[in-house]
Amino acid sequence: MAHTYTLMADSGSTKTNWVLFSGDQRPVERLSTSGINPFYQNQEAIVSILEGLDLQGKVPREVFFYGAGCVGEAQLKSVEGALGHFFPAAKIEVASDLLAAARSLCGHQSGIAAILGTGSNSCYYNGQVIVENVSPLGFILGDEGSGAVLGRKLVGDVLKKQLPEAVCMAFYEQYQMDGLAIIENVYRQPFPNRFLAQFTPFLLKHIEEPSVRQLVKRSFVAFYERNIRHYPKALQLPIHFTGSVAWHFRSVLALAAEETGFQMGKVVPDPMDGLMRYHSDQH
């Protein structure tokens, strides 16, 4: 019997994870490409990224693409058009990375789902659709707890000498860039959010330093206070998380939850396994 395949993408601003799987949830291919975000990239740029996707001749019957920036009609059409160029016979569904998080973390149950990766986001989900979403506003106006904001706070504190001298010296030694190079990348180069998020491993490496731990925890407290507190039943429901920042800093995230009176639920590094379960249940 011929196999039927489903192609799933979980895309952030930095990286897109792809899984091709069969009806029994068995991954056949796992690949990664650059991040796809239609707010920052046009259809031509997205097509260029998709050209690097090698499925070894296997043709998916369905393509589910969940991504950052996939929220407005123009953005959805841009991604749908690019995918349709490569998979003209497939059923294609494009949705936000936030819906991916909700479906992965909550399945068909109601709950609060959150993303902490390069950016941050959250929602109240009723088991079928997202009912409420506090706008994350991006790393300049919001995105509390995200890699981009943690990186922004770190480089700001290093450049203004707000952290202990040993931490600042370790930063300059590790990254070999001065203030002018940092300012150039933040204000004049594309994807400043990606640039800033790259510094989160430094925070993780020095997390036992009290000033670094406090920087991270304060940003997570702000995430809970400025986002999660707005949802109905937020104090009664567990808050579920996905994303690399949530996963690697989960112990500090739990401390921030305790400080703000919230209950932390499950934390997973990415939503892919939960999404495969969700879509397999749909058939």
ABEGO torsion letter per residue (X at the ends): XBBBBBBBBBBBAABBBBBBBBAAGBBABBBBBBBBBAAABBAAAAAAAAAABBAGGBBBABBBBBBBGBABAAAAAAAAAAAAAABAABBBBBBBAAAAAAAAAAEABBEBBBBBBABBBBBBBAGABBABBBBAGEAAABGBGBAAAAAAAAAAAAAAGABBAAAAAAAAAAAGBBAAAAAAAAAABBGAAAAAAAAAAAAAAAAABAAAAAAAAAAAAAAAAAAAAABBGAAABBBBBBEAAAAAAAAAAAAAAAAAGBBBBBBBABAAAAAAAAAAAAX
